[in-house]
Structure formats: C-alpha cells, structure tokens
Amino acid sequence: MANDSNRSESRAYRWALVATGIVLAVIAVASVVVAAAWRGADGVWSALAGVAVAAVSGMVTQAAMIAGHRRDPIVFAGIVGGAWLAKMFVIVIGLLLLGRIEGIDRGTFGTVTLVGVGATLAIDLFAVRRARISYAGSSSGGDRS
C-alpha cells in the first residue's frame, strides 16, 4: 500500500510541476500582450519579472517535494524547509534589486506576481487533494521496518 501511495504522491507532485509550468507560460504570454498594449516596454519587462517571481515561488517548492517525498519525514521537512528559505532569500533580494530599476511598472509587476503565485498555490492544492495526500500524516518516509 505504501508503494501505491508513494506512486500517487510522486505523480501528484510531477503533475503540479508540469501544470505550473504550463499555466505560468500562459500567464506570461497573456500578461506580456496586455502589458505591451497598456504600458509598453516597461510593462513587458515588469510582466516577465512577475512571472519569474511566481515561478521561483511555486516551482522551487514543487521540485523540493519531488526530491524529498520518498525520504524520512525529517529529511523531507529539511529539504522542503531549506528550499523555502532559499527561495525566500532569492525573492527578497530580487525584489530589492527590482525596486532600484527605473523602468519597472510596479502595478503590472505586482498584479502578474499575485496572479502567478495564486495560480501555483491553486495547482498545489488541487494536486494534493486529488492525490489524497495527508496534511497531518506523511506517506513520505521510505522504509520504516
């Protein structure tokens, strides 16, 4: 049974990563088209920066879950927690640097970032619910015999 749940968990995390990539690509195309028409070149770069932040925010955690879900729970938590800390560091530094760039349209950047991060969270929730992955207990953890 544990092997079936590991396969289901693996499939859910891989599906979430692929779905996130596809959804963020759609958001990128749509936001670039709208931003180009509304804000010009500054809007285009701002939209792309927003999608990049959303990708880092969502996909790093998804990749960490793929890498760690078959390991002991403490190792799994370390991988996911470490990835979360690393991505937060990268996001904060990136936001500080973007704040210094003159041509960033903050409205476009913020809107695209929020839409992208919201989409990645919705995909994660859908994947976990569909796979029936427990929030309280973990099917992670390899061999405990």
C-alpha positions as CSV (number, residue, x, y, z in Angstrom):
1,M,0.0,0.0,0.0
2,A,2.9,2.4,0.8
3,N,4.3,1.8,-2.7
4,D,0.9,2.8,-4.3
5,S,0.7,5.9,-2.1
6,N,4.3,6.8,-3.0
7,R,3.5,6.5,-6.7
8,S,0.3,8.6,-6.2
9,E,2.3,11.2,-4.3
10,S,5.0,11.2,-6.9
11,R,2.5,11.6,-9.8
12,A,0.8,14.4,-8.0
13,Y,4.0,16.4,-7.4
14,R,5.2,15.9,-11.0
15,W,1.7,16.8,-12.4
16,A,1.8,20.0,-10.2
17,L,5.2,21.0,-11.6
18,V,4.2,20.5,-15.2
19,A,0.8,22.2,-14.7
20,T,2.6,25.1,-13.1
21,G,5.0,25.5,-16.0
22,I,2.1,25.4,-18.5
23,V,-0.1,27.9,-16.5
24,L,2.8,30.3,-15.9
25,A,3.6,30.2,-19.7
26,V,0.0,31.1,-20.4
27,I,0.1,33.9,-17.8
28,A,3.4,35.1,-19.3
29,V,2.0,35.3,-22.9
30,A,-1.2,36.9,-21.8
31,S,0.4,39.4,-19.4
32,V,3.1,40.4,-21.9
33,V,0.4,41.1,-24.6
34,V,-1.7,43.1,-22.2
35,A,1.3,44.9,-20.7
36,A,2.8,45.8,-24.1
37,A,-0.5,47.4,-25.2
38,W,-1.1,49.2,-21.9
39,R,2.3,50.0,-20.5
40,G,4.8,49.5,-23.4
41,A,8.2,48.0,-23.0
42,D,8.3,48.7,-19.2
43,G,5.1,46.8,-18.8
44,V,6.5,43.8,-20.8
45,W,9.7,43.6,-18.6
46,S,7.6,44.0,-15.5
47,A,5.2,41.2,-16.5
48,L,8.1,38.9,-17.2
49,A,9.7,39.7,-13.9
50,G,6.4,39.0,-12.2
51,V,6.1,35.6,-13.9
52,A,9.7,34.8,-12.9
53,V,9.0,35.6,-9.2
54,A,5.8,33.4,-9.4
55,A,7.9,30.6,-11.0
56,V,10.5,30.7,-8.3
57,S,7.8,30.9,-5.6
58,G,5.9,27.9,-6.8
59,M,8.2,25.6,-8.7
60,V,11.1,25.5,-6.2
61,T,8.8,24.1,-3.6
62,Q,7.3,21.6,-6.0
63,A,10.7,20.4,-7.1
64,A,11.8,20.1,-3.4
65,M,8.7,17.9,-2.8
66,I,9.6,15.7,-5.7
67,A,13.1,15.4,-4.4
68,G,12.2,14.6,-0.8
69,H,8.9,12.8,-0.6
70,R,10.4,9.3,-0.5
71,R,12.8,10.1,2.3
72,D,12.3,10.1,6.0
73,P,9.9,12.7,7.2
74,I,12.7,14.8,8.9
75,V,14.8,14.8,5.7
76,F,11.7,15.6,3.7
77,A,10.9,18.6,6.0
78,G,14.6,19.7,5.8
79,I,14.6,19.6,2.0
80,V,11.2,21.5,1.7
81,G,12.1,23.9,4.5
82,G,15.6,24.6,3.1
83,A,14.1,25.2,-0.4
84,W,11.6,27.5,1.1
85,L,14.2,29.6,2.9
86,A,16.4,29.7,-0.2
87,K,13.6,30.8,-2.4
88,M,12.5,33.5,0.1
89,F,16.1,34.8,0.2
90,V,16.2,34.9,-3.6
91,I,12.8,36.6,-3.9
92,V,13.6,39.2,-1.3
93,I,17.0,40.0,-2.9
94,G,15.3,40.1,-6.3
95,L,12.5,42.4,-5.1
96,L,15.1,44.7,-3.6
97,L,17.0,44.8,-6.8
98,L,13.9,45.3,-8.9
99,G,12.9,48.2,-6.7
100,R,16.0,50.0,-7.9
101,I,15.3,49.6,-11.6
102,E,13.7,52.7,-13.0
103,G,11.6,51.1,-15.7
104,I,9.7,48.6,-13.6
105,D,6.0,49.2,-13.7
106,R,5.0,48.3,-10.1
107,G,1.3,47.8,-10.9
108,T,2.0,45.3,-13.7
109,F,4.7,43.6,-11.7
110,G,2.5,43.2,-8.6
111,T,-0.6,42.1,-10.5
112,V,1.2,39.5,-12.5
113,T,3.1,38.2,-9.5
114,L,-0.1,37.8,-7.4
115,V,-1.9,36.1,-10.3
116,G,1.0,33.7,-10.8
117,V,1.6,32.9,-7.2
118,G,-2.2,32.4,-6.7
119,A,-2.2,30.0,-9.7
120,T,0.7,28.0,-8.3
121,L,-1.0,27.7,-4.9
122,A,-4.3,26.6,-6.5
123,I,-2.4,24.0,-8.5
124,D,-0.6,22.7,-5.4
125,L,-3.9,22.4,-3.5
126,F,-5.6,20.7,-6.4
127,A,-2.7,18.2,-6.8
128,V,-2.6,17.3,-3.1
129,R,-6.4,16.9,-2.8
130,R,-6.6,14.9,-6.0
131,A,-3.9,12.5,-4.8
132,R,-5.3,12.4,-1.3
133,I,-2.0,13.3,0.3
134,S,-2.4,13.7,4.0
135,Y,-1.6,17.0,5.6
136,A,-1.3,15.6,9.1
137,G,0.5,12.3,8.5
138,S,3.0,11.7,5.8
139,S,3.2,8.9,3.3
140,S,6.7,10.0,2.9
141,G,9.5,8.2,4.5
142,G,10.8,5.3,2.6
143,D,11.4,2.1,4.6
144,R,10.5,2.2,8.3
145,S,10.7,-1.5,9.0
